[in-house]
Amino acid sequence: MQANRRTADKTIIILLAIIVGVFYYFGIILETLAIILGNLALVIVFSSIISF
């Protein structure tokens, strides 16, 4: 099976995950939303890194 993500896609995904992390760090997103977005960001970044 071929990977469906290119370099630009991976870069955008990683940048979005970093933005979520920064928002969490500075308290812009809180509680349940922070947990959901944080977990989603981790899953997306790991799948992007391994090209799944």
N, CA, C and O atoms as CSV, one atom per row, in Angstrom:
chain,resi,resn,atom,element,x,y,z
A,1,MET,N,N,0.843,-1.167,0.000
A,1,MET,CA,C,0.000,0.000,0.000
A,1,MET,C,C,0.896,1.240,0.000
A,1,MET,O,O,1.892,1.291,0.722
A,2,GLN,N,N,0.540,2.236,-0.809
A,2,GLN,CA,C,1.329,3.451,-0.886
A,2,GLN,C,C,0.833,4.487,0.114
A,2,GLN,O,O,-0.354,4.556,0.430
A,3,ALA,N,N,1.764,5.280,0.596
A,3,ALA,CA,C,1.395,6.368,1.508
A,3,ALA,C,C,0.646,7.441,0.731
A,3,ALA,O,O,0.967,7.724,-0.424
A,4,ASN,N,N,-0.348,8.032,1.370
A,4,ASN,CA,C,-1.191,9.002,0.697
A,4,ASN,C,C,-0.833,10.438,1.062
A,4,ASN,O,O,-1.508,11.365,0.616
A,5,ARG,N,N,0.198,10.643,1.851
A,5,ARG,CA,C,0.556,11.988,2.280
A,5,ARG,C,C,1.892,12.387,1.677
A,5,ARG,O,O,2.846,11.610,1.657
A,6,ARG,N,N,1.933,13.603,1.194
A,6,ARG,CA,C,3.167,14.137,0.645
A,6,ARG,C,C,3.850,15.020,1.684
A,6,ARG,O,O,3.341,15.191,2.792
A,7,THR,N,N,4.991,15.574,1.327
A,7,THR,CA,C,5.772,16.393,2.252
A,7,THR,C,C,4.994,17.619,2.715
A,7,THR,O,O,5.025,17.962,3.896
A,8,ALA,N,N,4.299,18.280,1.796
A,8,ALA,CA,C,3.526,19.473,2.172
A,8,ALA,C,C,2.424,19.105,3.155
A,8,ALA,O,O,2.183,19.838,4.114
A,9,ASP,N,N,1.756,17.984,2.932
A,9,ASP,CA,C,0.701,17.531,3.840
A,9,ASP,C,C,1.260,17.271,5.233
A,9,ASP,O,O,0.665,17.674,6.232
A,10,LYS,N,N,2.400,16.599,5.295
A,10,LYS,CA,C,3.019,16.300,6.586
A,10,LYS,C,C,3.400,17.585,7.315
A,10,LYS,O,O,3.214,17.698,8.527
A,11,THR,N,N,3.928,18.544,6.575
A,11,THR,CA,C,4.335,19.808,7.182
A,11,THR,C,C,3.140,20.545,7.766
A,11,THR,O,O,3.210,21.056,8.883
A,12,ILE,N,N,2.051,20.603,7.024
A,12,ILE,CA,C,0.842,21.278,7.498
A,12,ILE,C,C,0.293,20.586,8.735
A,12,ILE,O,O,-0.098,21.248,9.696
A,13,ILE,N,N,0.262,19.270,8.719
A,13,ILE,CA,C,-0.257,18.507,9.856
A,13,ILE,C,C,0.592,18.748,11.099
A,13,ILE,O,O,0.057,18.950,12.189
A,14,ILE,N,N,1.900,18.727,10.941
A,14,ILE,CA,C,2.783,18.944,12.085
A,14,ILE,C,C,2.646,20.371,12.611
A,14,ILE,O,O,2.670,20.583,13.823
A,15,LEU,N,N,2.503,21.347,11.721
A,15,LEU,CA,C,2.300,22.728,12.164
A,15,LEU,C,C,0.997,22.883,12.938
A,15,LEU,O,O,0.961,23.579,13.953
A,16,LEU,N,N,-0.066,22.249,12.475
A,16,LEU,CA,C,-1.339,22.307,13.192
A,16,LEU,C,C,-1.221,21.673,14.576
A,16,LEU,O,O,-1.785,22.181,15.545
A,17,ALA,N,N,-0.495,20.576,14.664
A,17,ALA,CA,C,-0.295,19.928,15.963
A,17,ALA,C,C,0.507,20.828,16.901
A,17,ALA,O,O,0.226,20.886,18.098
A,18,ILE,N,N,1.496,21.524,16.365
A,18,ILE,CA,C,2.277,22.455,17.181
A,18,ILE,C,C,1.396,23.602,17.666
A,18,ILE,O,O,1.514,24.031,18.814
A,19,ILE,N,N,0.522,24.098,16.806
A,19,ILE,CA,C,-0.394,25.173,17.197
A,19,ILE,C,C,-1.304,24.718,18.328
A,19,ILE,O,O,-1.538,25.470,19.274
A,20,VAL,N,N,-1.819,23.496,18.240
A,20,VAL,CA,C,-2.658,22.962,19.318
A,20,VAL,C,C,-1.859,22.899,20.615
A,20,VAL,O,O,-2.368,23.253,21.678
A,21,GLY,N,N,-0.613,22.452,20.529
A,21,GLY,CA,C,0.238,22.393,21.715
A,21,GLY,C,C,0.495,23.763,22.319
A,21,GLY,O,O,0.486,23.911,23.541
A,22,VAL,N,N,0.721,24.756,21.487
A,22,VAL,CA,C,0.950,26.122,21.973
A,22,VAL,C,C,-0.316,26.672,22.617
A,22,VAL,O,O,-0.249,27.308,23.669
A,23,PHE,N,N,-1.467,26.434,21.995
A,23,PHE,CA,C,-2.738,26.887,22.575
A,23,PHE,C,C,-2.962,26.259,23.944
A,23,PHE,O,O,-3.430,26.924,24.868
A,24,TYR,N,N,-2.631,24.986,24.072
A,24,TYR,CA,C,-2.780,24.314,25.364
A,24,TYR,C,C,-1.816,24.906,26.390
A,24,TYR,O,O,-2.199,25.164,27.532
A,25,TYR,N,N,-0.592,25.115,25.988
A,25,TYR,CA,C,0.433,25.635,26.899
A,25,TYR,C,C,0.053,27.009,27.455
A,25,TYR,O,O,0.252,27.280,28.639
A,26,PHE,N,N,-0.494,27.872,26.598
A,26,PHE,CA,C,-0.856,29.221,27.025
A,26,PHE,C,C,-2.264,29.316,27.592
A,26,PHE,O,O,-2.715,30.409,27.934
A,27,GLY,N,N,-2.965,28.197,27.697
A,27,GLY,CA,C,-4.276,28.184,28.335
A,27,GLY,C,C,-5.411,28.696,27.474
A,27,GLY,O,O,-6.461,29.071,27.996
A,28,ILE,N,N,-5.221,28.718,26.161
A,28,ILE,CA,C,-6.282,29.180,25.266
A,28,ILE,C,C,-7.371,28.118,25.153
A,28,ILE,O,O,-8.558,28.439,25.105
A,29,ILE,N,N,-6.962,26.858,25.112
A,29,ILE,CA,C,-7.938,25.765,25.140
A,29,ILE,C,C,-7.803,25.054,26.482
A,29,ILE,O,O,-6.693,24.842,26.972
A,30,LEU,N,N,-8.917,24.695,27.061
A,30,LEU,CA,C,-8.914,24.134,28.409
A,30,LEU,C,C,-9.740,22.861,28.483
A,30,LEU,O,O,-10.558,22.576,27.608
A,31,GLU,N,N,-9.510,22.116,29.528
A,31,GLU,CA,C,-10.291,20.965,29.963
A,31,GLU,C,C,-10.496,19.923,28.871
A,31,GLU,O,O,-9.531,19.457,28.266
A,32,THR,N,N,-11.743,19.560,28.621
A,32,THR,CA,C,-12.057,18.457,27.713
A,32,THR,C,C,-11.589,18.735,26.292
A,32,THR,O,O,-11.057,17.845,25.629
A,33,LEU,N,N,-11.780,19.953,25.823
A,33,LEU,CA,C,-11.346,20.304,24.469
A,33,LEU,C,C,-9.838,20.137,24.325
A,33,LEU,O,O,-9.361,19.675,23.288
A,34,ALA,N,N,-9.091,20.507,25.348
A,34,ALA,CA,C,-7.638,20.366,25.313
A,34,ALA,C,C,-7.231,18.898,25.238
A,34,ALA,O,O,-6.307,18.545,24.505
A,35,ILE,N,N,-7.911,18.052,25.985
A,35,ILE,CA,C,-7.606,16.618,25.966
A,35,ILE,C,C,-7.908,16.028,24.597
A,35,ILE,O,O,-7.099,15.282,24.045
A,36,ILE,N,N,-9.065,16.359,24.053
A,36,ILE,CA,C,-9.469,15.819,22.750
A,36,ILE,C,C,-8.519,16.287,21.656
A,36,ILE,O,O,-8.020,15.473,20.879
A,37,LEU,N,N,-8.262,17.593,21.587
A,37,LEU,CA,C,-7.379,18.117,20.544
A,37,LEU,C,C,-5.944,17.636,20.723
A,37,LEU,O,O,-5.251,17.383,19.738
A,38,GLY,N,N,-5.495,17.508,21.960
A,38,GLY,CA,C,-4.146,17.013,22.205
A,38,GLY,C,C,-3.964,15.583,21.739
A,38,GLY,O,O,-2.970,15.256,21.091
A,39,ASN,N,N,-4.918,14.735,22.066
A,39,ASN,CA,C,-4.843,13.342,21.622
A,39,ASN,C,C,-4.946,13.234,20.108
A,39,ASN,O,O,-4.222,12.456,19.487
A,40,LEU,N,N,-5.837,14.005,19.518
A,40,LEU,CA,C,-5.981,13.999,18.064
A,40,LEU,C,C,-4.689,14.463,17.398
A,40,LEU,O,O,-4.258,13.882,16.403
A,41,ALA,N,N,-4.078,15.498,17.939
A,41,ALA,CA,C,-2.823,15.999,17.381
A,41,ALA,C,C,-1.722,14.946,17.469
A,41,ALA,O,O,-0.956,14.772,16.521
A,42,LEU,N,N,-1.636,14.243,18.595
A,42,LEU,CA,C,-0.618,13.198,18.738
A,42,LEU,C,C,-0.815,12.068,17.740
A,42,LEU,O,O,0.143,11.606,17.121
A,43,VAL,N,N,-2.043,11.627,17.586
A,43,VAL,CA,C,-2.332,10.542,16.646
A,43,VAL,C,C,-1.995,10.967,15.224
A,43,VAL,O,O,-1.392,10.200,14.472
A,44,ILE,N,N,-2.376,12.171,14.856
A,44,ILE,CA,C,-2.124,12.649,13.500
A,44,ILE,C,C,-0.628,12.805,13.239
A,44,ILE,O,O,-0.146,12.451,12.162
A,45,VAL,N,N,0.101,13.328,14.208
A,45,VAL,CA,C,1.546,13.498,14.027
A,45,VAL,C,C,2.237,12.146,13.905
A,45,VAL,O,O,3.071,11.959,13.019
A,46,PHE,N,N,1.907,11.208,14.775
A,46,PHE,CA,C,2.541,9.891,14.691
A,46,PHE,C,C,2.198,9.178,13.388
A,46,PHE,O,O,3.061,8.531,12.794
A,47,SER,N,N,0.958,9.288,12.940
A,47,SER,CA,C,0.601,8.650,11.675
A,47,SER,C,C,1.285,9.351,10.507
A,47,SER,O,O,1.600,8.714,9.502
A,48,SER,N,N,1.515,10.639,10.629
A,48,SER,CA,C,2.224,11.367,9.587
A,48,SER,C,C,3.695,10.973,9.546
A,48,SER,O,O,4.283,10.838,8.473
A,49,ILE,N,N,4.282,10.791,10.721
A,49,ILE,CA,C,5.699,10.431,10.786
A,49,ILE,C,C,5.945,9.049,10.188
A,49,ILE,O,O,6.921,8.850,9.464
A,50,ILE,N,N,5.070,8.099,10.486
A,50,ILE,CA,C,5.273,6.744,9.970
A,50,ILE,C,C,4.611,6.533,8.616
A,50,ILE,O,O,4.630,5.426,8.078
A,51,SER,N,N,4.018,7.603,8.059
A,51,SER,CA,C,3.370,7.581,6.738
A,51,SER,C,C,2.278,6.536,6.650
A,51,SER,O,O,2.206,5.792,5.673
A,52,PHE,N,N,1.435,6.473,7.655
A,52,PHE,CA,C,0.332,5.520,7.669
A,52,PHE,C,C,-0.875,6.119,7.017
A,52,PHE,O,O,-1.916,5.468,6.929
